[in-house]
């Protein structure tokens, strides 16, 4: 909602309302793009950002930050959640290792111990519900809807166990119960999968496979069990992170880590698809972002903008989603915002009202690995981004891998 729309809802007299609205319109035209953050400063509270530390010894843990109304972050603490992390299990990265449900519950992948941690999150205060078997080997991505949790077990670090998806029913207390008939293989034993995602209807489950250039679609039956996968060729090369468009529930957008595959190295791209009764159909793309290794994807709640983090060029590329579902770059060179030049931007997260975008900045792949940090940006009405977080003020474990926000 724009500042003008907020003023128009304040119950003033028609004459006064008209005058104020005209004045605000004139000021808005002079001021240029207004950020969601500026609008929110008129009222409302903040939220929280959570980072999965992916600890390799002791206990896996989550770091919690409080977000104020202007988007800045304050460290609240680190909470042990049981289980263990892994580097090998994540291979060259995945999306969705830490997810937050609308019911204020976190699910975290413990890739080193083949487990899932369930954590209640009430106003930023975390309490462990329990640690449960993931139903496979090397869990790297999670998705939840309406009491059902599905886990992507990538088995990237195992030469003897095949990758799979596994489904669970989540009871009121947060405990996981395996669903009969909900464990299914992927297209091959080790396709280096990137993400698992339930579609907004709750009828289909999608998985992106990087090494095979496939998108798998499973039908979710009424009892939570799954059909065998139908596979569809990705239009772009190396399909990675994906997200469904809240404004167009059948459309989803996928990162193409290697774009069209042309060039050395090949610039990345993004492709828009439609899911029609379980069939994946192209909307448009791949649309090059002229950056390297776009891997993680988020879409704003109003369905206007998509953002991908380009891991090998420390950039964030923004896309405009048009009314017909097609996508185009916000800036001609694909450089909408930058993370520190010595980082590899990984997982992204939006605040609950899509006013802010947060990015996990990794230094794991440097010749001398360093601590991870966070970048944060205010999202403006034209899709542009401005920094609201100084990454130099945040220190996270070098192994940090997942991010969720509200």
Secondary structure, DSSP 8 states (H G I E B T S, - for coil): --HHHHHTTS---HHHHHHHHHHHHHHHHHH---BHHHHHTTS---EEEEEE---SSS--EEEEEEE-TTS-EEEEEEEE-SS---SGGGTT--S-SEEEETTTEEEEEETTTTEEEEEEEETTEEEEEEEEE-SSSSEEEEEEETTEEEEEE--TT-SSS--EEEEEEE-TTS-EEE-TT--EE-SSTT--EEEEEE-TTSSEEEEEETTTTEEEEEEB-TTS-B---EEEE-SSSSEEEEEEETTEEEEEEEEETTTTS-BTTB--EEEEEEEETTEEEEEEEEEE-SSS-EEEEEE-TTSSEEEEEETTTTEEEEEEE-TTS-EEESSTTS-SEE--TT-EEEEEEE-TTS-EEEEEEEETTSSS-EEEEEEEEEEBTTS-EEEEE-GGG--B-TT--EEEE-
